[in-house]
Protein backbone atom coordinates (compact mmCIF):
# COMPACT_ATOMS: atom_id res chain seq x y z
CA UNK A 1 0.00 0.00 0.00
CA UNK A 2 1.39 3.40 -0.89
CA UNK A 3 1.10 6.41 1.40
CA UNK A 4 -0.18 9.63 -0.04
CA UNK A 5 0.95 13.00 1.23
CA UNK A 6 -2.04 15.25 1.66
CA UNK A 7 -1.85 18.97 2.10
CA UNK A 8 -4.59 21.29 3.12
CA UNK A 9 -4.76 24.70 1.56
CA UNK A 10 -5.91 27.39 3.93
CA UNK A 11 -6.78 30.99 3.25
CA UNK A 12 -4.37 33.57 4.58
CA UNK A 13 -6.29 34.98 7.53
CA UNK A 14 -3.51 37.26 8.70
CA UNK A 15 -4.94 40.77 8.71
CA UNK A 16 -3.13 43.30 6.58
CA UNK A 17 -1.23 45.77 8.73
CA UNK A 18 -1.86 49.44 8.13
CA UNK A 19 1.24 51.45 7.26
CA UNK A 20 2.53 53.48 10.18
CA UNK A 21 1.91 56.69 8.25
CA UNK A 22 -1.78 55.84 7.62
CA UNK A 23 -4.24 58.36 9.09
CA UNK A 24 -5.42 57.51 12.57
CA UNK A 25 -7.85 58.85 15.11
CA UNK A 26 -5.98 59.60 18.34
CA UNK A 27 -7.94 60.11 21.54
CA UNK A 28 -6.50 60.50 25.02
CA UNK A 29 -8.74 59.50 27.92
CA UNK A 30 -7.08 59.99 31.27
CA UNK A 31 -3.58 58.52 31.09
CA UNK A 32 -4.45 56.19 28.21
CA UNK A 33 -3.98 57.20 24.56
CA UNK A 34 -6.03 55.31 21.98
CA UNK A 35 -4.92 55.21 18.34
CA UNK A 36 -7.49 53.86 15.88
CA UNK A 37 -6.81 53.10 12.23
CA UNK A 38 -9.50 52.21 9.71
CA UNK A 39 -9.31 49.42 7.15
CA UNK A 40 -11.69 48.92 4.25
CA UNK A 41 -11.91 45.66 2.35
CA UNK A 42 -10.85 45.87 -1.28
CA UNK A 43 -13.30 43.06 -2.17
CA UNK A 44 -16.38 44.35 -0.36
CA UNK A 45 -19.60 44.63 -2.35
CA UNK A 46 -21.54 46.54 0.33
CA UNK A 47 -21.30 50.33 0.48
CA UNK A 48 -20.80 52.13 3.78
CA UNK A 49 -24.31 53.54 3.49
CA UNK A 50 -25.73 50.03 2.98
CA UNK A 51 -23.79 48.73 5.98
CA UNK A 52 -25.04 51.51 8.28
CA UNK A 53 -28.64 50.92 7.15
CA UNK A 54 -28.24 47.16 7.76
CA UNK A 55 -26.78 47.73 11.23
CA UNK A 56 -29.57 50.15 12.20
CA UNK A 57 -32.22 47.73 10.92
CA UNK A 58 -30.69 44.87 12.93
CA UNK A 59 -30.53 47.02 16.05
CA UNK A 60 -34.19 48.04 15.73
CA UNK A 61 -35.20 44.37 15.34
CA UNK A 62 -33.38 43.51 18.59
CA UNK A 63 -35.43 46.05 20.58
N, C-alpha and C positions, 0 to 999 in steps of 0.2 A: 504494500500500500504506500502510495506517495503522499508526502505532506505538502500541503499548499500554504503558502504564506499569504495571509489576508491582511489588507490594510484598510483602515477606515478613514475616509476623507471627512474632515470636519471644517465647518466654516470658521473663518478667522473672526473671533468674537472680541478681540482686543480693541477697545475703543480708540479711535484716532485722537491723538493728543493735540490740543490747540497750541499753535506757536506762542512762545512767550510774549511776542509783541502784539498778539491779538487783543482787540478791545475787551475790557472787562469792567464790570460794575464793582466798585470797591465801596464797602460800607463798614464803618467802625461802630461797634456797639460795645460800650464799656471799654475793656482792655483787649477785646477780641476784634480783629480785622477780618472781614469776609471778602473774598475776591471771587466773583462769579463770572465765568465765561460761557458763552452761548454757542451751541453747535447745531447746525441744521443738516439733516440728511440730504445727500445729493440725489438719492433715489426716491424720495418721498413723492407721493402723488396727491397728497392732501395739502391744501393751502392753509396758511395760518388762520385765516378767517374761518375756514371750514372746521379746523381743529377747535377753535374757541367756541363756535356754535355747538359742536358735538359735546364738548366738556360741560357747557352750560345746560344743555338738554339732559345729560346724564345726571347732573347735580340736582336738577329740578325733579327728575323721576325718583331720586333717592329720598326726597322730602316727604 
